[in-house]
Amino acid sequence: MTANTRDRILDALETLLLNKGMSQVTLENVAAAAGVSKGGLLYHFKSKDAMLAGLVRRLGERATQQLSDARAKGTSAMEWYLQTPNPDSAADAVELELYRSLLATMRTIDAKSGPEIDEVQRALVELMESWSDGLDAELDDPVRGDIIRLVGDGVYLRALLGIPPIDPERYRHVVARLLER
């Protein structure tokens, strides 16, 4: 089994989530869609939660690469974090649909009572912390970083929920204010 098999499994999971919804995400369906045996799937992911956590982590890797690409083009981590998803971009549309599916998925997982979090929640926390790390490395003011993070999260949440964005001109002023040195 190779990393390629792991990617095929995550690709199949992503496709099932996007096209059929969480109700069709079973180990058997994902294995069949990936062209592997259930045992092959279980070699890479010990459970459905482990598989979903793997998908969240892969999304984190994509976001890290997007940030790296943006920084190579001269975009700051702050600017990257405050960008709004472009509804005319096919890549952004797919990404939003995938995040919607993941949000729906997370709602179906019972949260444990107590301080322990499950594997999917832990992967999500790691993802959010990795985004914070990029901002914190760029800023010497952690409160400013938190404000930027919260505004960026809110803008993305609006897009995820299908709520119209705030007036683009006004949002440009919000971003300009947050980026002031």
C-alpha positions as CSV (number, residue, x, y, z in Angstrom):
1,M,0.0,0.0,0.0
2,T,1.4,3.4,-0.9
3,A,0.7,7.0,-0.1
4,N,-1.1,7.0,-3.5
5,T,-3.6,4.5,-2.0
6,R,-4.2,6.8,0.9
7,D,-4.8,9.7,-1.5
8,R,-7.2,7.6,-3.6
9,I,-9.1,6.8,-0.4
10,L,-9.3,10.5,0.6
11,D,-10.3,11.4,-3.0
12,A,-13.1,8.9,-2.9
13,L,-14.3,10.1,0.5
14,E,-14.2,13.7,-0.8
15,T,-16.2,12.7,-3.9
16,L,-18.8,10.8,-1.9
17,L,-19.3,13.7,0.6
18,L,-19.7,16.1,-2.3
19,N,-21.9,14.0,-4.5
20,K,-23.9,11.8,-2.2
21,G,-23.6,13.3,1.3
22,M,-22.6,11.8,4.6
23,S,-25.3,9.1,4.5
24,Q,-23.4,7.3,1.8
25,V,-20.0,7.6,3.5
26,T,-19.4,4.1,4.8
27,L,-16.1,2.2,4.9
28,E,-17.5,-0.1,2.2
29,N,-18.6,2.6,-0.1
30,V,-15.4,4.6,0.2
31,A,-13.3,1.5,-0.3
32,A,-15.3,0.6,-3.4
33,A,-15.0,4.1,-4.8
34,A,-11.3,4.1,-4.1
35,G,-10.8,0.7,-5.8
36,V,-9.4,-0.9,-2.6
37,S,-10.6,-3.6,-0.3
38,K,-12.1,-2.7,3.0
39,G,-9.0,-4.2,4.6
40,G,-6.8,-2.0,2.5
41,L,-8.8,1.0,3.6
42,L,-8.5,-0.1,7.2
43,Y,-4.8,-0.4,6.8
44,H,-4.6,3.4,6.2
45,F,-7.6,4.5,8.4
46,K,-8.6,2.5,11.4
47,S,-12.2,3.9,11.4
48,K,-14.5,6.3,9.7
49,D,-13.5,9.0,12.1
50,A,-9.9,8.4,11.3
51,M,-10.7,8.7,7.6
52,L,-12.6,12.0,8.2
53,A,-9.8,13.3,10.3
54,G,-7.4,12.4,7.4
55,L,-9.5,14.5,5.1
56,V,-9.5,17.5,7.5
57,R,-5.7,17.2,7.7
58,R,-5.4,17.0,3.9
59,L,-7.5,20.2,3.7
60,G,-5.0,21.7,6.1
61,E,-2.2,20.7,3.9
62,R,-3.9,22.4,0.9
63,A,-4.5,25.5,2.9
64,T,-0.8,25.6,4.0
65,Q,0.2,25.2,0.3
66,Q,-2.2,28.0,-0.7
67,L,-0.7,30.3,2.0
68,S,2.8,29.4,0.9
69,D,1.9,30.1,-2.8
70,A,0.3,33.4,-1.8
71,R,3.3,34.5,0.2
72,A,5.6,33.6,-2.7
73,K,3.6,36.1,-4.7
74,G,4.0,38.8,-2.1
75,T,0.6,38.4,-0.2
76,S,0.9,38.5,3.5
77,A,-0.7,35.9,5.8
78,M,-3.1,38.6,7.0
79,E,-4.2,39.4,3.4
80,W,-4.5,35.7,2.6
81,Y,-6.6,35.0,5.7
82,L,-9.0,37.9,5.0
83,Q,-9.6,37.0,1.4
84,T,-13.2,36.2,0.5
85,P,-14.0,33.0,-1.5
86,N,-14.6,33.9,-5.1
87,P,-18.0,32.5,-6.2
88,D,-16.8,32.6,-9.9
89,S,-13.9,30.4,-9.2
90,A,-14.5,26.7,-9.7
91,A,-11.8,25.8,-7.2
92,D,-13.3,28.0,-4.5
93,A,-16.8,26.6,-5.2
94,V,-15.6,23.0,-4.8
95,E,-13.7,24.0,-1.7
96,L,-16.8,25.6,-0.2
97,E,-18.9,22.6,-1.0
98,L,-16.3,20.3,0.6
99,Y,-16.2,22.4,3.8
100,R,-20.0,22.4,3.9
101,S,-20.0,18.6,3.7
102,L,-17.4,18.5,6.4
103,L,-19.4,20.8,8.6
104,A,-22.5,18.6,8.1
105,T,-20.3,15.5,8.9
106,M,-19.0,17.0,12.1
107,R,-22.6,17.6,13.2
108,T,-23.3,13.9,13.0
109,I,-20.4,12.9,15.2
110,D,-21.3,12.7,18.9
111,A,-19.1,15.0,20.9
112,K,-17.7,13.2,24.0
113,S,-18.6,14.6,27.3
114,G,-15.5,15.8,29.2
115,P,-12.2,17.3,28.2
116,E,-11.3,14.7,25.5
117,I,-12.1,15.5,21.9
118,D,-12.5,12.9,19.1
119,E,-10.1,12.5,16.2
120,V,-12.1,14.6,13.8
121,Q,-12.3,17.5,16.3
122,R,-8.6,17.2,17.1
123,A,-7.8,17.4,13.3
124,L,-10.0,20.5,13.1
125,V,-8.3,22.1,16.1
126,E,-4.9,21.3,14.4
127,L,-6.1,22.9,11.2
128,M,-7.2,26.1,12.9
129,E,-4.0,26.3,14.9
130,S,-1.9,26.0,11.8
131,W,-3.7,29.0,10.3
132,S,-3.1,30.8,13.6
133,D,0.6,30.0,13.4
134,G,0.9,31.7,10.0
135,L,-0.6,34.9,11.4
136,D,1.3,34.8,14.7
137,A,4.6,34.4,12.8
138,E,3.8,37.6,10.9
139,L,2.4,39.7,13.6
140,D,3.9,40.9,16.9
141,D,0.4,41.6,18.3
142,P,-1.5,38.4,19.2
143,V,-4.8,40.3,19.8
144,R,-4.6,41.8,16.3
145,G,-4.0,38.3,15.0
146,D,-7.1,37.1,16.8
147,I,-9.1,39.9,15.4
148,I,-7.9,39.1,11.8
149,R,-8.6,35.4,12.4
150,L,-12.1,36.1,13.7
151,V,-13.0,38.4,10.8
152,G,-11.6,35.9,8.3
153,D,-13.5,33.1,9.9
154,G,-16.7,35.1,9.8
155,V,-16.3,36.0,6.1
156,Y,-15.7,32.3,5.3
157,L,-18.6,31.2,7.4
158,R,-21.0,33.6,5.6
159,A,-19.8,32.0,2.3
160,L,-20.3,28.5,3.7
161,L,-23.8,29.3,4.8
162,G,-24.7,30.9,1.5
163,I,-25.3,34.3,3.2
164,P,-24.5,37.2,0.9
165,P,-21.1,38.8,1.7
166,I,-21.0,42.3,3.2
167,D,-20.8,45.1,0.6
168,P,-17.4,44.5,-1.2
169,E,-16.4,48.2,-0.9
170,R,-17.1,48.2,2.8
171,Y,-15.2,45.0,3.3
172,R,-12.2,46.5,1.4
173,H,-12.3,49.2,4.1
174,V,-12.4,46.6,6.9
175,V,-9.4,44.8,5.4
176,A,-7.5,48.1,4.9
177,R,-8.1,49.0,8.6
178,L,-7.0,45.6,9.8
179,L,-3.9,45.7,7.6
180,E,-2.8,49.2,8.9
181,R,0.5,49.1,10.6
